[in-house]
Amino acid sequence: MVDDARIKELSLEEIMGDRFGRYSKYIIQERALPDVRDGLKPVQRRILYAMAQDHNTYEKSFKKSAKSVGNVMGNFHPHGDSSIYEALVRMSQDWKLRAPLIEMHGNNGSMDGDPPAAMRYTEARLSKISQQMLQDIDKNTVDMVLNFDDTQEEPTVLPARLPNLLVNGATGISAGYATEIPPHNLGEVIDAAIALIDNPNLTLEQAMKYVKGPDFPTGGILQGIEGIKQAYKSGRGKVVLRSKTNIEELRGHRQQIVITQIPYEVNKAQLVKKIDEIRLAHKIEGIAEVRDETDRHGLSIVIELKREVDAQSVLNYLYKNTDLQITYNFNMVAILGMRPQQLGLLPILKAYVKHQQDVVLRRTQFDLTKAQQRLHIVDGLIKALNILDQVISTIRTSKNKQDAQNNLAKTYNFSLEQAIAIVSLQLYRLTNTDVSELQKEQAELQAKITHFQKIIADPKELLLVVKTEIKALKKEFAMPRLTQVQDQVEEIKIDRRVLVGDETVRVLVSQQGYLKRSSLRSYQASTPQDNGLKDNDEIVLNSEASTLSHLYLFTNKGNLIYRPIHELIDTKWKETGQHISQLMSLAKDEIIVNAFIFADLEQAGNFVLATNDSYIKQVSFNELLPGRTYRSRPTMAMKMHQDSSAVVQVSYIATIDPAIEIIGFTKHAYALRFLLTEVPTVGPKAAGVKFLALKPADEIVSFVLVTSESDTEFIGILTQRGAFKKMRLTELPLTTRGRRGILTLRELKKNPHMIKFVSLFAKNDILDIKTANNYQVHLAMTEFSTVDRYSNGSFVVDIAHDGTIIQVKKSSPTV
């Protein structure tokens, strides 16, 4: 029969919650997080204790690591040998611990991430400073508990005279908790502890006069005093840790960067590999060679640069893109009072001082008991020596040792312990010399007992003992600071000339959205017509530019596309190039209206944008600077009123001049001239203001800007019927924005002329026209006379024979 009373019905949620809760508590307290008192995880504590029990200490010969691991696993830590050996090795690595607790012979790993040799090959022993972790453990200074099989006792915590949690730091991940405590300088931590003993109300600011910040065994430069202060206050904080570097001059106007310290826990081999990959991929120009010259004298990574390269800019790039500089995040979690807690600097220091008080108090109580026991024996021996003849006589008449002890206790009022000591006394101790030595020992014991009782009774005296002993610890083991602390996080500025070689290239942008850059050699080896574009495509921009320059593209949908010139695809001139749709998503009917090249992004001018439904606006260059997402999405430059709205023209004014005028032209040949100051400068998401008062079915075709330099220019108008006219600017009077304007072509009732293209022309400019039947016309402005605004000009293309006009381009003769 099954005992139903023993069967319980529980949901899976309850069972999982209960079991995981127990498991979490175990790994938090017994595996992953250090105790705030000794700064050790259980496996580390057991390693140190087992090695001490085996007398594997610094003044004795090394013993095989496998023996130590076996002792730990067999007696205290019933887990895998690999995890025990890994913990043992880590405590010996001087690039991870500020004060290694174990010394090793053999390969114990490296900063390159190399694994240690197998434990059967290496030898280990406790380091000298680890004795400070175990000192007085045999004097009942800490609680002991039974091990996993109840055959031995092990300590719940070590006496830990060394402030190990701060000096060596800790790292670990458990269930729901993680810890990241950086190493610190021993002398600074002890100075802060002494200041705390002297002033229990010590503030964080006062403590930080002693503890400047973490002191990593790999050195480096720590930046961000505010981050350190926040971490020491709350247990969490963020600082920047960068390598220590030096720029050295070489022959032939060359330099090299020498790295002598790298950030904590950065893999040196991976760092060197990353820097060399940057060199091979030409992500920056100027690195000639990367060498790891680390030897027994210390770490050294050499980055040799090419001629005339700015070393600081290269270094700044490497700071930003490699682990030469990292962000270190404090997460100071430790076990305090059997609970994981996030602790600042002061709570950790207070826990350390409190633990030392407990250890010294328990040690003093132990020593007091021992001294009192010994004094009791010494008093008995002195008394016995004073009545020696009677004592000898009593012993001789006794039947045996036990009878002698009883007779002495009964006859002379000795205690049992004193009687045992008298019976065990050797004959040579009966001399006068030994009596005087016993009396001397009696006086010394009485003085010790008085001192011990004073320490136990007076907390100030107890703290004085703690203070004296940790001062001695500092004197013996103090170490110079390795990590330099700087108040501010230095802003990294990268000169683009380091990232991109300054090369002059030929840039082409087409109306349908094809982009490319080609070497001047490729461009010069091709004919102008052999540009790789489709027959129905039109060139928007064809110009020389530096690879350090910037390209702005404006589309008919009011979008701005930004590209650094060096990011354009590099192809031969006769190839098509890359379509903008391969880089970002655009509308199907979206085309490029205009393109501009700028030497830098610190321009002071304005863009002028106009739409076909008669809206116009100015937007400053600073409002259209590229953002983080420029590679994947366009930026709005102008808001469209409706789906049919389209930007028809974009111009750029480098210098703001209140005398600049604008002339807008409509399809039905209306023109309006007014000052550009009437067009407000607004943000990129604004729609702008009314340009012209359009008639029904009319729309804006284009506009021209009239400056003081336009005095020698004139307006050229090409109609859809193939007529061209050349007209003086004075034909159009200056008025105000928002009006209908005046006609610039004579109205015809049948088949009227409409403006196809309009622009300002100089005397020697040329107009190139291409028709649907591939008929091409080149019009030199010198061949035309100026006419008034009522003229429709003269026919230059026979539409019926040559086909409709599909491409119009103005060009200026090269000088």
Secondary structure as GFF3:
##gff-version 3
##sequence-region A 1 815
A	DSSP	three_ten_helix	4	6	.	.	.	ID=ss1
A	DSSP	alpha_helix	12	27	.	.	.	ID=ss2
A	DSSP	pi_helix	28	32	.	.	.	ID=ss3
A	DSSP	alpha_helix	42	53	.	.	.	ID=ss4
A	DSSP	beta_strand	63	64	.	.	.	ID=ss5
A	DSSP	alpha_helix	65	75	.	.	.	ID=ss6
A	DSSP	alpha_helix	81	90	.	.	.	ID=ss7
A	DSSP	beta_strand	102	105	.	.	.	ID=ss8
A	DSSP	beta_strand	123	126	.	.	.	ID=ss9
A	DSSP	alpha_helix	131	134	.	.	.	ID=ss10
A	DSSP	three_ten_helix	137	139	.	.	.	ID=ss11
A	DSSP	beta_strand	144	146	.	.	.	ID=ss12
A	DSSP	beta_strand	153	155	.	.	.	ID=ss13
A	DSSP	alpha_helix	164	168	.	.	.	ID=ss14
A	DSSP	beta_strand	170	173	.	.	.	ID=ss15
A	DSSP	beta_strand	178	181	.	.	.	ID=ss16
A	DSSP	alpha_helix	186	198	.	.	.	ID=ss17
A	DSSP	alpha_helix	204	207	.	.	.	ID=ss18
A	DSSP	beta_strand	221	223	.	.	.	ID=ss19
A	DSSP	alpha_helix	225	234	.	.	.	ID=ss20
A	DSSP	beta_strand	236	242	.	.	.	ID=ss21
A	DSSP	beta_strand	244	250	.	.	.	ID=ss22
A	DSSP	beta_strand	254	261	.	.	.	ID=ss23
A	DSSP	alpha_helix	268	280	.	.	.	ID=ss24
A	DSSP	beta_strand	287	292	.	.	.	ID=ss25
A	DSSP	beta_strand	301	305	.	.	.	ID=ss26
A	DSSP	alpha_helix	311	321	.	.	.	ID=ss27
A	DSSP	beta_strand	325	331	.	.	.	ID=ss28
A	DSSP	beta_strand	333	336	.	.	.	ID=ss29
A	DSSP	beta_strand	339	342	.	.	.	ID=ss30
A	DSSP	alpha_helix	345	386	.	.	.	ID=ss31
A	DSSP	alpha_helix	388	396	.	.	.	ID=ss32
A	DSSP	alpha_helix	401	412	.	.	.	ID=ss33
A	DSSP	alpha_helix	416	423	.	.	.	ID=ss34
A	DSSP	three_ten_helix	427	430	.	.	.	ID=ss35
A	DSSP	alpha_helix	432	457	.	.	.	ID=ss36
A	DSSP	alpha_helix	459	477	.	.	.	ID=ss37
A	DSSP	beta_strand	484	486	.	.	.	ID=ss38
A	DSSP	alpha_helix	496	499	.	.	.	ID=ss39
A	DSSP	beta_strand	504	510	.	.	.	ID=ss40
A	DSSP	beta_strand	514	519	.	.	.	ID=ss41
A	DSSP	alpha_helix	520	524	.	.	.	ID=ss42
A	DSSP	beta_strand	539	546	.	.	.	ID=ss43
A	DSSP	beta_strand	550	555	.	.	.	ID=ss44
A	DSSP	beta_strand	559	564	.	.	.	ID=ss45
A	DSSP	three_ten_helix	565	567	.	.	.	ID=ss46
A	DSSP	beta_strand	578	579	.	.	.	ID=ss47
A	DSSP	three_ten_helix	580	582	.	.	.	ID=ss48
A	DSSP	beta_strand	592	598	.	.	.	ID=ss49
A	DSSP	beta_strand	606	611	.	.	.	ID=ss50
A	DSSP	beta_strand	615	620	.	.	.	ID=ss51
A	DSSP	three_ten_helix	621	624	.	.	.	ID=ss52
A	DSSP	beta_strand	635	636	.	.	.	ID=ss53
A	DSSP	beta_strand	647	653	.	.	.	ID=ss54
A	DSSP	beta_strand	661	666	.	.	.	ID=ss55
A	DSSP	beta_strand	670	675	.	.	.	ID=ss56
A	DSSP	three_ten_helix	676	678	.	.	.	ID=ss57
A	DSSP	beta_strand	689	690	.	.	.	ID=ss58
A	DSSP	beta_strand	700	706	.	.	.	ID=ss59
A	DSSP	three_ten_helix	708	712	.	.	.	ID=ss60
A	DSSP	beta_strand	714	719	.	.	.	ID=ss61
A	DSSP	beta_strand	723	727	.	.	.	ID=ss62
A	DSSP	three_ten_helix	729	731	.	.	.	ID=ss63
A	DSSP	beta_strand	742	743	.	.	.	ID=ss64
A	DSSP	beta_strand	755	761	.	.	.	ID=ss65
A	DSSP	beta_strand	766	771	.	.	.	ID=ss66
A	DSSP	beta_strand	776	780	.	.	.	ID=ss67
A	DSSP	three_ten_helix	781	783	.	.	.	ID=ss68
A	DSSP	beta_strand	786	787	.	.	.	ID=ss69
A	DSSP	beta_strand	794	795	.	.	.	ID=ss70
A	DSSP	alpha_helix	799	802	.	.	.	ID=ss71
A	DSSP	beta_strand	805	811	.	.	.	ID=ss72
###
